[in-house]
């Protein structure tokens, strides 16, 4: 928080929260969506994702990997991407 404040970019870091409050009824995304939730980012409930993405076709919660999932588990991420896109063929 201090880094944002001292570098004078606190406003841009808070902008998404302001936008969400001002426009709560955004249209749902209709294209196929896939989400991988890393172990450290498990706070995102699937029910929220389903309300946001009308066509949630892939949901994966791997038991390994952290915040930098792509760097920590590249093979697992590649397999997850393949699984998502193979269903769209």
C-alpha positions in Angstrom: 0.0 0.0 0.0 2.8 2.4 0.8 4.4 1.8 -2.5 1.2 2.8 -4.3 0.8 5.9 -2.1 4.4 7.1 -2.3 4.6 6.6 -6.1 1.3 8.5 -6.5 -0.5 5.6 -8.2 -2.9 4.8 -5.4 -5.8 6.0 -7.6 -5.2 3.6 -10.4 -4.8 0.7 -8.0 -8.3 1.4 -6.5 -10.0 2.2 -9.9 -11.4 -1.4 -10.4 -13.2 -1.2 -7.1 -14.7 2.2 -8.0 -15.8 1.0 -11.4 -17.4 -2.2 -9.9 -19.4 0.0 -7.5 -20.5 2.4 -10.2 -21.5 -0.2 -12.8 -22.7 -3.3 -10.9 -24.8 -4.6 -13.8 -22.3 -5.4 -16.4 -23.3 -7.9 -19.1 -22.1 -11.4 -18.7 -19.3 -12.6 -20.9 -20.7 -15.1 -23.4 -17.5 -16.5 -24.9 -16.2 -19.8 -23.4 -14.1 -19.2 -20.4 -11.7 -21.3 -18.4 -10.3 -20.5 -14.9 -7.4 -22.1 -13.0 -7.3 -21.0 -9.4 -3.9 -21.6 -7.8 -3.5 -22.8 -4.2 -2.7 -19.3 -2.9 -5.6 -17.7 -4.8 -8.4 -20.0 -3.6 -10.5 -17.0 -2.4 -12.3 -16.9 -5.7 -15.5 -18.9 -5.3 -16.7 -20.8 -8.4 -20.2 -19.3 -7.8 -18.8 -15.8 -8.4 -17.1 -16.9 -11.6 -20.3 -18.5 -12.9 -22.2 -15.2 -12.3 -19.5 -13.3 -14.2 -18.9 -15.7 -17.1 -22.1 -17.0 -18.7 -20.2 -19.8 -20.5 -17.7 -21.1 -17.9 -16.6 -24.3 -19.5 -13.4 -25.1 -17.5 -12.6 -24.8 -13.8 -9.5 -26.2 -12.2 -8.1 -26.0 -8.7 -4.6 -27.7 -8.7 -3.2 -28.8 -5.4 0.3 -27.4 -6.2 1.6 -24.0 -7.3 1.4 -20.6 -5.9 0.7 -17.0 -6.9 3.2 -17.3 -9.8 1.6 -20.5 -11.0 2.8 -20.2 -14.6 6.4 -20.0 -13.5 6.1 -22.6 -10.7 4.1 -25.3 -12.6 4.5 -24.7 -16.3 3.7 -28.3 -17.3 0.6 -28.3 -15.2 -0.5 -25.0 -16.7 0.2 -26.2 -20.3 -1.9 -29.3 -19.6 -4.7 -27.2 -18.2 -4.7 -24.9 -21.3 -4.7 -27.9 -23.6 -7.7 -29.4 -21.7 -9.6 -26.1 -22.0 -8.9 -25.5 -25.7 -9.4 -29.2 -26.8 -13.0 -28.9 -25.6 -13.5 -26.0 -28.1 -12.4 -28.0 -31.1 
